[in-house]
Amino acid sequence: MTQSSSTPRPFPGANRQDVEPEKRAGGTGRERRATSTPLGPGVRLGRPFGFEVRADFSLLAIFVLVLLNLGLGVLPAWHPDWSVALRWGVAFGASILFFVSVLVHELSHALVGRRVGIPVSGITLFMLGGLAHMEREPERPQAELLMAAVGPLSSIGIGILTGLLGASLGASALVDADDPMARLRSLGPVPTLLLWLSPVNLLLGVFNLLPGFPLDGGRVLRAALWWATGDRRAATRWATGVGQAFAWALIALGVLMVFGFHFPFFGGGPVQGIWLVLIGWFLSSAARASYRQLLVDQALAEVPVQNVMFTGAAVVPEHTDLDVLVHEWLFRGNQRCFAVTRDKELRGLVCLRDIRRVPEARWTETPVESVMTPASELATVSPKDDARDALRVLGERNVDQVPVVEEGRLLGFVRREDLVRWIALREDLA
């Protein structure tokens, strides 16, 4: 599955109160290091082909479920004569290879995205699969079509390859028409692992081809509609509607399964039902978020930062001591973070957190320049940058404003609230 991470995430918390005031007010280097990466929390797994891969903590839950399903259900039924150690060893190996398959699926998205000019910041593996984080939406329907289709096709290719290899390695297994399980029982560990992995990948590929936006199939549908109509917004709205209908169908099936109904292909039972409800809820939420993201992207498209920046923020000279900053500036306004300047040149940023590090008795002898975060460590934008780039910086740094700097001079700040207001006005005018 692919997902653009450049725009939607900052806005659900644009008026957050659960973030420290100084973090919400500015983007210092110290705060940057304390926040999560754009890919979110989790465990870093490496950088294959230059893409940072992280495993979300929820991945552990699904890994345990797959492991238990194999170790306690599938393998004992297929191989009742296997030792406990062999059974769990194969189960562990199969679980690892399953997530390697998911990673290959997402890497195929990322590699094709790079090829067609869609930057991908990284990949996150989590309990419902994986996400390739696009830094921006595709500009052409052909690019999205290629990037979306390659993931399911790679999973189907893995399924076919592992199935053929497993069948080849197990070709000498006994065949008994009266006992179909006899062949499975006679397979060795490697063919067993491959023949389990094959249908799982085929199912993964086919499921992702279903037109449930933002699943890959939903993105293929949007690309086709976009290509046919030339209207990305209308294509996204239609694909989102199909995706939400698909999601609610899954939720309905899941609820019925919880209450004892059985369906072909999906099966039945409370565990499978709850799992379908969870997947349906996730897809419905993701479809709505993807459409909102497009609206944000279009509202900020080709809007220079200078059109939306705020120029009324108070700044302090670099030799101002902390006592003056607190009593003359901090207590007389609602700012919690101040730019430190020298003849309009940005020298750094000082926030409440920096002040709290210094005992009050030393405020009169401590200039702000000794506690500020230097300009070289700040995330900044240029007045000619695209407003979407500023929004991406705000999201990546988890801050509420970022300095606008040109040739070292501070021109103003881009704030979340200004971007939200701009987007709301554009939508009202539209």
C-alpha positions as CSV (number, residue, x, y, z in Angstrom):
1,M,0.0,0.0,0.0
2,T,1.2,3.5,-0.8
3,Q,0.4,6.6,1.2
4,S,1.4,10.2,0.8
5,S,2.8,11.6,4.1
6,S,3.5,15.1,3.0
7,T,0.3,16.8,4.0
8,P,-2.4,15.2,6.1
9,R,-0.8,14.5,9.4
10,P,-0.2,18.0,10.7
11,F,-3.8,19.0,10.6
12,P,-5.6,16.7,13.0
13,G,-3.5,18.2,15.8
14,A,-3.3,21.8,14.5
15,N,-4.6,23.2,17.8
16,R,-3.0,20.5,20.0
17,Q,-2.7,21.3,23.7
18,D,-0.9,18.1,24.6
19,V,2.4,19.4,23.1
20,E,4.6,21.6,25.1
21,P,4.1,25.3,24.3
22,E,7.6,25.9,23.2
23,K,7.5,22.9,20.9
24,R,4.2,24.1,19.4
25,A,5.8,27.6,19.0
26,G,9.0,26.8,17.2
27,G,11.2,24.3,15.6
28,T,14.5,24.2,17.4
29,G,17.2,21.7,16.7
30,R,16.9,20.3,20.3
31,E,13.2,19.7,19.8
32,R,13.8,18.2,16.4
33,R,16.0,15.6,17.8
34,A,13.4,14.7,20.5
35,T,10.6,14.2,18.1
36,S,9.8,11.2,16.0
37,T,11.0,10.8,12.4
38,P,8.5,11.4,9.6
39,L,7.9,7.7,9.5
40,G,6.7,7.7,13.1
41,P,7.8,5.7,16.1
42,G,9.1,2.2,15.8
43,V,12.3,0.2,15.2
44,R,14.6,1.1,12.4
45,L,15.4,-2.0,10.3
46,G,17.8,-0.5,7.8
47,R,17.9,1.4,4.5
48,P,17.6,-1.0,1.5
49,F,18.0,0.9,-1.8
50,G,18.3,4.1,0.2
51,F,14.7,3.9,1.7
52,E,14.5,3.9,5.5
53,V,12.5,1.0,6.7
54,R,10.9,1.0,10.2
55,A,8.8,-1.6,12.0
56,D,5.9,-0.2,13.9
57,F,5.4,-1.7,17.4
58,S,2.0,-3.1,16.3
59,L,3.9,-5.4,13.9
60,L,4.8,-7.5,16.9
61,A,1.2,-8.4,17.5
62,I,0.5,-9.7,14.0
63,F,3.9,-11.5,14.0
64,V,2.9,-13.4,17.2
65,L,-0.6,-14.2,15.6
66,V,1.0,-15.6,12.4
67,L,3.5,-17.5,14.5
68,L,0.8,-19.0,16.7
69,N,-1.4,-19.8,13.8
70,L,1.3,-21.8,12.1
71,G,2.8,-23.4,15.2
72,L,-0.5,-24.4,16.8
73,G,-2.8,-24.8,13.9
74,V,-1.5,-25.2,10.4
75,L,1.7,-27.2,10.9
76,P,0.3,-29.7,13.5
77,A,-2.5,-30.4,11.0
78,W,-0.1,-30.8,8.1
79,H,2.7,-32.6,10.0
80,P,1.5,-34.3,13.2
81,D,4.7,-36.4,13.2
82,W,7.1,-33.4,13.3
83,S,8.9,-32.6,16.5
84,V,7.9,-29.5,18.5
85,A,11.3,-27.8,17.7
86,L,11.0,-28.4,14.0
87,R,7.4,-27.2,13.9
88,W,8.1,-24.0,15.7
89,G,11.4,-23.5,13.7
90,V,9.5,-23.6,10.4
91,A,6.7,-21.4,11.8
92,F,9.3,-18.8,12.8
93,G,11.0,-18.9,9.4
94,A,7.7,-18.7,7.6
95,S,6.6,-15.7,9.7
96,I,9.9,-13.9,8.9
97,L,9.6,-14.6,5.2
98,F,6.0,-13.4,5.2
99,F,7.1,-10.0,6.4
100,V,10.0,-10.0,3.9
101,S,7.4,-10.5,1.2
102,V,5.5,-7.5,2.5
103,L,8.7,-5.5,2.5
104,V,9.4,-6.5,-1.1
105,H,5.8,-5.4,-2.0
106,E,6.5,-2.0,-0.5
107,L,10.0,-1.7,-1.9
108,S,8.5,-2.3,-5.4
109,H,6.3,0.7,-4.8
110,A,9.2,2.9,-3.6
111,L,11.5,1.9,-6.5
112,V,8.9,2.5,-9.2
113,G,8.0,5.8,-7.4
114,R,11.6,6.9,-7.6
115,R,11.7,5.9,-11.2
116,V,8.7,8.0,-12.2
117,G,9.6,11.0,-10.1
118,I,7.6,10.4,-6.9
119,P,9.9,10.7,-3.9
120,V,9.4,8.2,-1.1
121,S,10.7,9.1,2.3
122,G,10.6,5.5,3.7
123,I,8.6,2.4,4.5
124,T,6.7,1.4,7.6
125,L,5.7,-2.1,8.4
126,F,2.8,-2.4,10.8
127,M,0.1,-4.9,11.8
128,L,-2.1,-4.5,8.7
129,G,0.8,-4.7,6.2
130,G,3.1,-1.9,5.1
131,L,3.1,1.7,3.9
132,A,5.4,3.4,1.4
133,H,5.4,7.1,2.4
134,M,5.2,9.3,-0.6
135,E,6.4,12.9,0.0
136,R,3.8,14.2,-2.4
137,E,1.0,13.0,-4.6
138,P,1.7,11.9,-8.2
139,E,1.4,14.6,-10.7
140,R,0.4,12.3,-13.6
141,P,-2.1,9.4,-13.6
142,Q,0.3,7.2,-15.5
143,A,2.9,7.5,-12.7
144,E,0.3,6.6,-10.1
145,L,-0.9,3.7,-12.2
146,L,2.5,2.2,-12.5
147,M,3.4,2.8,-8.8
148,A,0.2,1.4,-7.5
149,A,0.0,-1.7,-9.7
150,V,3.6,-2.9,-9.2
151,G,3.0,-3.8,-5.5
152,P,0.2,-6.3,-6.0
153,L,1.9,-7.7,-9.1
154,S,5.1,-8.3,-7.1
155,S,3.1,-10.1,-4.4
156,I,1.4,-12.3,-7.0
157,G,4.8,-12.9,-8.6
158,I,6.3,-14.0,-5.3
159,G,3.2,-16.3,-4.8
160,I,3.7,-17.9,-8.2
161,L,7.5,-18.3,-7.8
162,T,7.3,-19.8,-4.3
163,G,4.4,-22.1,-5.4
164,L,6.4,-23.4,-8.4
165,L,9.6,-23.8,-6.3
166,G,7.7,-25.6,-3.5
167,A,5.9,-27.9,-5.9
168,S,9.2,-28.7,-7.6
169,L,11.0,-29.5,-4.3
170,G,8.0,-31.6,-3.2
171,A,7.5,-33.4,-6.5
172,S,8.7,-36.7,-5.0
173,A,6.1,-36.6,-2.2
174,L,3.6,-39.4,-2.1
175,V,0.3,-38.9,-3.8
176,D,-2.8,-40.8,-2.5
177,A,-6.1,-40.0,-4.1
178,D,-7.9,-41.3,-1.0
179,D,-5.9,-39.2,1.4
180,P,-5.0,-35.8,0.0
181,M,-3.2,-34.8,3.2
182,A,-0.7,-37.6,2.7
183,R,1.2,-35.5,0.3
184,L,1.4,-32.6,2.7
185,R,2.5,-34.9,5.5
186,S,5.4,-36.3,3.3
187,L,6.7,-32.8,2.4
188,G,10.0,-31.6,4.0
189,P,10.3,-28.3,5.9
190,V,11.4,-26.2,2.9
191,P,8.6,-27.2,0.5
192,T,6.1,-26.9,3.4
193,L,7.3,-23.3,4.1
194,L,7.2,-22.4,0.4
195,L,3.7,-23.9,-0.2
196,W,2.3,-22.0,2.8
197,L,4.0,-18.7,1.6
198,S,2.7,-19.0,-1.9
199,P,-1.1,-18.7,-1.4
200,V,-0.5,-16.1,1.3
201,N,1.3,-13.8,-1.2
202,L,-1.3,-14.6,-3.9
203,L,-4.0,-13.5,-1.4
204,L,-2.1,-10.4,-0.5
205,G,-1.7,-9.4,-4.1
206,V,-5.4,-10.1,-5.0
207,F,-6.7,-8.3,-1.9
208,N,-4.6,-5.2,-2.7
209,L,-6.0,-5.1,-6.2
210,L,-9.5,-4.7,-4.8
211,P,-10.9,-1.2,-5.6
212,G,-10.8,-0.1,-1.9
213,F,-9.1,3.3,-2.0
214,P,-6.4,3.9,-0.7
215,L,-5.4,0.2,-1.3
216,D,-3.4,-0.3,-4.4
217,G,-6.4,-1.3,-6.4
218,G,-8.2,1.8,-5.3
219,R,-5.2,3.9,-6.5
220,V,-5.3,2.0,-9.8
221,L,-9.0,2.9,-10.1
222,R,-8.3,6.6,-9.3
223,A,-5.5,6.7,-11.8
224,A,-7.7,5.2,-14.5
225,L,-10.5,7.7,-13.7
226,W,-8.1,10.5,-13.6
227,W,-6.5,9.5,-16.9
228,A,-10.0,9.3,-18.5
229,T,-11.4,12.5,-17.1
230,G,-8.4,14.7,-16.5
231,D,-9.9,15.7,-13.1
232,R,-7.8,14.3,-10.2
233,R,-10.1,15.8,-7.6
234,A,-13.3,14.2,-9.1
235,A,-11.4,10.9,-9.6
236,T,-10.3,10.9,-6.0
237,R,-13.8,11.6,-4.8
238,W,-15.2,8.7,-6.8
239,A,-12.4,6.3,-5.8
240,T,-12.9,7.4,-2.1
241,G,-16.6,6.6,-2.4
242,V,-15.9,3.2,-3.7
243,G,-13.2,2.6,-1.1
244,Q,-15.6,3.6,1.8
245,A,-18.3,1.3,0.4
246,F,-15.8,-1.5,0.2
247,A,-14.7,-0.8,3.8
248,W,-18.3,-0.8,5.1
249,A,-19.0,-4.0,3.3
250,L,-16.0,-5.6,5.1
251,I,-17.2,-4.2,8.5
252,A,-20.7,-5.6,7.9
253,L,-19.3,-9.0,7.0
254,G,-17.1,-9.0,10.1
255,V,-20.1,-8.2,12.4
256,L,-22.1,-11.0,10.8
257,M,-19.2,-13.4,11.3
258,V,-19.0,-12.4,14.9
259,F,-22.6,-13.5,15.3
260,G,-22.1,-16.9,13.8
261,F,-22.5,-16.4,10.0
262,H,-20.1,-18.1,7.6
263,F,-19.2,-16.8,4.2
264,P,-17.3,-18.4,1.3
265,F,-13.6,-17.3,1.2
266,F,-13.9,-15.3,4.4
267,G,-15.0,-18.1,6.7
268,G,-16.6,-17.3,10.0
269,G,-16.0,-17.0,13.7
270,P,-15.4,-14.0,16.1
271,V,-11.7,-13.8,15.5
272,Q,-12.0,-13.5,11.7
273,G,-14.9,-11.2,12.1
274,I,-13.2,-8.8,14.4
275,W,-10.2,-8.8,12.1
276,L,-12.4,-7.9,9.1
277,V,-14.0,-5.1,11.2
278,L,-10.6,-3.8,12.0
279,I,-9.4,-3.8,8.4
280,G,-12.7,-2.2,7.2
281,W,-12.4,0.6,9.8
282,F,-8.8,1.2,8.8
283,L,-9.7,1.4,5.1
284,S,-12.6,3.8,5.7
285,S,-10.5,6.1,7.8
286,A,-7.6,6.0,5.3
287,A,-10.0,6.8,2.4
288,R,-11.3,9.9,4.1
289,A,-7.8,11.0,5.1
290,S,-6.6,10.6,1.5
291,Y,-9.3,12.7,0.1
292,R,-8.7,15.4,2.7
293,Q,-5.1,15.3,1.9
294,L,-5.8,16.0,-1.8
295,L,-7.9,19.0,-0.8
296,V,-5.0,20.3,1.3
297,D,-2.5,19.6,-1.5
298,Q,-4.6,21.4,-4.1
299,A,-5.2,24.4,-1.8
300,L,-1.5,24.9,-1.3
301,A,-0.3,24.0,-4.8
302,E,1.9,26.7,-6.3
303,V,1.4,29.0,-3.3
304,P,4.7,30.7,-2.3
305,V,5.5,30.8,1.4
306,Q,5.6,34.6,1.3
307,N,1.9,34.6,0.6
308,V,1.0,32.8,3.8
309,M,3.8,33.7,6.2
310,F,3.2,35.7,9.4
311,T,5.3,38.8,9.8
312,G,4.0,40.2,13.2
313,A,6.0,37.9,15.5
314,A,8.2,39.7,18.1
315,V,12.0,39.2,17.8
316,V,14.7,40.0,20.4
317,P,18.2,41.3,20.0
318,E,20.9,38.6,20.7
319,H,22.4,40.5,23.7
320,T,19.0,40.7,25.5
321,D,19.3,39.0,28.9
322,L,16.8,36.4,30.1
323,D,15.4,38.6,32.8
324,V,14.4,41.2,30.2
325,L,13.1,38.6,27.9
326,V,10.9,37.1,30.5
327,H,9.5,40.3,32.0
328,E,9.4,42.6,29.0
329,W,8.5,40.1,26.3
330,L,7.2,36.8,27.6
331,F,4.8,38.1,30.2
332,R,3.4,40.8,27.9
333,G,2.3,38.7,25.0
334,N,1.2,35.2,24.1
335,Q,4.5,34.1,22.4
336,R,6.4,31.3,23.9
337,C,9.2,31.2,21.4
338,F,11.2,34.1,20.1
339,A,13.6,34.6,17.1
340,V,16.9,36.1,18.2
341,T,18.3,38.5,15.6
342,R,21.2,40.8,14.8
343,D,20.3,43.6,12.3
344,K,17.4,41.4,11.0
345,E,19.8,38.4,10.6
346,L,18.4,35.3,12.2
347,R,20.8,34.1,14.9
348,G,18.7,31.5,16.6
349,L,15.5,30.7,18.5
350,V,14.9,30.8,22.2
351,C,11.9,29.1,23.9
352,L,10.6,28.4,27.4
353,R,12.5,25.1,27.6
354,D,15.8,27.0,27.1
355,I,14.9,29.5,29.8
356,R,14.0,26.8,32.3
357,R,17.5,25.4,32.1
358,V,18.9,28.5,33.7
359,P,18.3,29.3,37.4
360,E,16.2,32.5,37.9
361,A,19.0,34.0,40.0
362,R,21.2,34.0,36.9
363,W,18.7,35.5,34.4
364,T,20.1,39.0,34.7
365,E,23.6,37.8,33.7
366,T,22.6,35.3,31.0
367,P,22.1,36.7,27.4
368,V,19.7,34.8,25.2
369,E,22.4,34.0,22.7
370,S,24.0,31.7,25.3
371,V,20.9,29.5,25.6
372,M,19.3,29.8,22.1
373,T,19.3,27.1,19.5
374,P,21.6,28.4,16.7
375,A,20.2,29.2,13.3
376,S,22.4,26.5,11.8
377,E,20.4,23.9,13.7
378,L,16.9,25.2,12.8
379,A,14.6,23.9,10.1
380,T,13.8,27.0,7.9
381,V,12.0,27.7,4.6
382,S,12.6,30.3,1.9
383,P,9.9,32.8,0.9
384,K,9.8,31.4,-2.6
385,D,9.4,27.8,-1.4
386,D,6.1,26.0,-2.1
387,A,3.7,26.2,0.9
388,R,3.4,22.4,0.6
389,D,7.1,22.2,1.5
390,A,6.5,24.3,4.6
391,L,3.6,22.1,5.6
392,R,5.8,19.0,5.2
393,V,8.5,20.6,7.4
394,L,5.9,21.4,10.1
395,G,4.7,17.8,10.0
396,E,8.2,16.3,10.0
397,R,9.4,18.4,12.9
398,N,6.1,18.3,14.8
399,V,6.1,22.0,15.4
400,D,3.6,24.8,14.9
401,Q,5.7,27.4,13.1
402,V,8.9,27.5,11.1
403,P,11.1,30.6,10.3
404,V,11.1,32.0,6.8
405,V,14.7,33.1,6.0
406,E,16.3,34.6,2.9
407,E,20.0,35.1,2.7
408,G,20.2,34.8,6.5
409,R,17.6,37.5,7.2
410,L,14.4,36.6,9.1
411,L,11.3,37.6,7.1
412,G,8.6,35.9,9.2
413,F,7.1,32.6,10.2
414,V,4.9,30.0,8.6
415,R,2.4,28.9,11.2
416,R,0.0,26.0,11.2
417,E,-2.9,28.3,11.9
418,D,-2.1,30.5,8.9
419,L,-2.1,27.4,6.6
420,V,-5.3,26.1,8.0
421,R,-6.9,29.6,7.5
422,W,-5.7,29.7,3.9
423,I,-7.0,26.3,3.1
424,A,-10.4,27.1,4.7
425,L,-10.7,30.3,2.7
426,R,-9.7,28.6,-0.6
427,E,-12.3,25.9,0.1
428,D,-15.0,28.5,0.9
429,L,-14.2,30.4,-2.3
430,A,-14.3,27.2,-4.3
